Each structure stands twice: as structure tokens, then as C-alpha cells.
Amino acid sequence: MLVKVWGTRGSIPAPSVKARNFITAKYGGNTTALGVRLESGAIISIDAGTGAIALGDALLAEHGFGKNPIELIWLMTHTHWDHVQGFPFFGPAYMPTTKLEFIGSMREGKSTMESSLAVIFDVQQNNINFPVQRNMMPSLMSFKEVRGGIDSIVITGDRKTEIVEHGSIELDKLPKDATVVSTVNLHHPAGCVGFRFQELSTGADFAFVTDNEPDPETDERVRKWLAGTKVCVMDGQYTEDEYSGIKPPSRKGWGHSTPERCVDLCASAGVPHIYITHHEPKHDDDFLDQLLEHTRRHAKEKHGNSIRVDFAFDCIEILVPGV
């Protein structure tokens, strides 16, 4: 399983501004988007921030710029601005040979933001907000919804998906090339879900947890859900001073965590490797370098050598180990 993180910023993009000596060339400035390439060859995208633009360009080049079909399963953690704003510029969506299957979360019996995924994408591209409406894109799009914490997504080698309840999955009866993507509800305004990929053929096990604020009940739920995961990419947008309000304003209630709390959560679940992502757009490369060193010291002092800590950057590739 190969994971590529195409965008690592939260909230808004963070381009370098040389005149202000604000440089983001190392960690990047694009908002959240990931690509997961399974052993079977299936391609899974997660979220559609501005990092999805580069993902789309790469897919077009790989598939002959429309000559060969692109089939993409697109998982949506939630539909806040920074997780959808790249889709109108996603090149393959303008190709009739492209097939996009979106799968997003329901919350408390309602679709995300009390509306369907399709409607949310339509609103983003209505003619008040954007010149090209979604129905003008010639690609074939479909939409499914999952119940966070209840449903899993089974993806087979032929790129077919099936949504099933967690408890009804019998792993020994699934095809050997199947990947099970389980979900968990996170603590974020309007709701958000995490995705965990368990690839049966290799034993690779990867989790993505974005937009999750510290909360005892949620932390315990996520801790149990993460047990056995080998690599986790997790949102640690704020410093402790920013989150608590020592550096005002307080970010409590905004739906994000800190690198130290992410490390503690993953370490308590036995996750051996964490990548912090969803970087605050006001944090430049120098700031993030210092924050990384601080976070590594925290991990070493509190958890010894049990967990490795890295910060994700735009276009980093993560090879998730198998058994």
C-alpha cells in the first residue's frame, strides 16, 4: 500500500511569500488531499482540498490525458471548505473517460451537513460561486453514504465497493485482494469520519484521522479503533499555546488537535509511526521544523522509542508495511 499526501495544510492554502520571508516550500501549501494506491491497483482518494489538483494532473499524465479511462474511489471525511475546494480544478473530472465514485459520511441519521454529498458539490459550483457547474463536467460521478462508526467499505481488486456493517464482515470469506476500510466518528463541528485501510493481501494497515479535537469520549473510541494500525496520518494543526488560548484567540471548539496530543493518542493505541498533517497556514517551514523537534522530544520523554514522529509534507510518499 502506497499513500501519497498531496496536500497537508488546514483551513486555507499557504503559499510562500518571499517579500514577507514566509516560506512554505518544504512542507507545502496545499489543503488536504491524499491518494492511496492498493496492491490490487485500485486508486483511492481522500478529500478534495487544493492538493487534489496535483493528484488530478498526475493521474491525467499516467493515463494518457484522457486516452485511457480513470476510475477513482473518492472518500470524503467531511465537506468543510478546505476539504472540497480543489475539486472544481480536478482535471480528470473534465474527461468523459473518468469515473468517480464518492463515498462520504452520514451523521446521526442525516447526510453530512444535513444534505447529500452531491448537493454540497453542486452548491460549491453553482454559478454564484464558480463559472463551471458540476453538471457541465463530462465525467461519470456517483455518490454513496456511510454511517460513521457503523459501516465499513469493502473494496475488491476489480474496484467494486460494498458498504457493510462492521460486525457483519467475515474476513475469511472476502476475496484475497480485498481491502476493508473501516470508519470512526470524530469530534468536529458538523461531524467528520476517520478511515482505516486494512489490506488483506499484504497486511498493510493505515489510518487517516483529520479534523478531530481532543475529547475524552472520542479519544477512547479512536484509541480502540486504531489498535493494530501501523501508520497513522493525523491532524495536529495547533500548538498547545494556540489551542489553549495562551496565544489568543483560543482555538478550543474549532475542531482540531495539537501534535503532542496526537502523539499521545497514537502511542496509547500502540501505533508505531505517526505523521502530523493539517498544518496551520500561518506556520512556515522554520516554525514547523521547530515544532517537529519539540514534538519528537515530547514523544521521546513520554513514550521512549515506542513511536516514530514525522510531519507530512506535500507529495510525501508513505509505503505502509505489511506483515
C-alpha positions, 0 to 999 in steps of 0.5 A: 500500500502506497499513500501519497499526501498531496496536500497537508495544510488546514483551513486555507492554502499557504503559499510562500511569500518571499517579500514577507520571508514566509516560506512554505516550500518544504512542507507545502501549501496545499489543503488536504488531499491524499491518494492511496494506491492498493496492491490490487491497483485500485486508486483511492482518494481522500478529500478534495482540498487544493492538493487534489489538483496535483493528484488530478494532473498526475493521474491525467499524465499516467493515463494518457490525458484522457486516452485511457479511462480513470476510475477513482474511489473518492472518500470524503471525511467531511465537506468543510471548505478546505476539504472540497475546494480543489475539486472544481480544478480536478482535471480528470473530472473534465474527461468523459473517460473518468469515473468517480465514485464518492463515498462520504459520511452520514451523521446521526441519521442525516447526510453530512451537513444535513444534505447529500454529498452531491448537493454540497458539490453542486452548491460549491459550483453553482454559478454564484460561486464558480463559472463551471457547474458540476453538471457541465463536467463530462465525467461519470460521478456517483455518490454513496453514504456511510454511517460513521462508526457503523459501516465499513467499505469493502473494496475488491481488486476489480474496484467494486465497493460494498458498504457493510456493517462492521460486525457483519464482515467475515474476513475469511470469506472476502476475496484475497485482494480485498481491502476493508476500510473501516470508519470512526466518528470524530469530534468536529463541528458538523461531524467528520469520519476517520478511515482505516485501510486494512489490506488483506493481501499484504497486511498493510494497515493505515489510518487517516484521522483529520479534523478531530479535537481532543475529547475524552469520549472520542479519544477512547473510541479512536484509541480502540479503533486504531489498535493494530494500525501501523501508520497513522496520518493525523491532524495536529494543526495547533500548538498547545499555546494556540489551542489553549488560548495562551496565544489568543484567540483560543482555538478550543471548539474549532475542531482540531488537535495539537501534535503532542496530543496526537502523539499521545493518542497514537502511542496509547493505541500502540501505533508505531509511526505517526505523521502530523498533517493539517498544518496551520497556514500561518506556520512556515517551514522554520516554525514547523521544523521547530515544532517537529523537534519539540514534538519528537522530544515530547514523544521521546520523554513520554513514550521512549522509542515506542513511536516514530514522529514525522510531519507530512509534507506535500507529495510525501510518499508513505509505503505502509508495511505489511506483515 
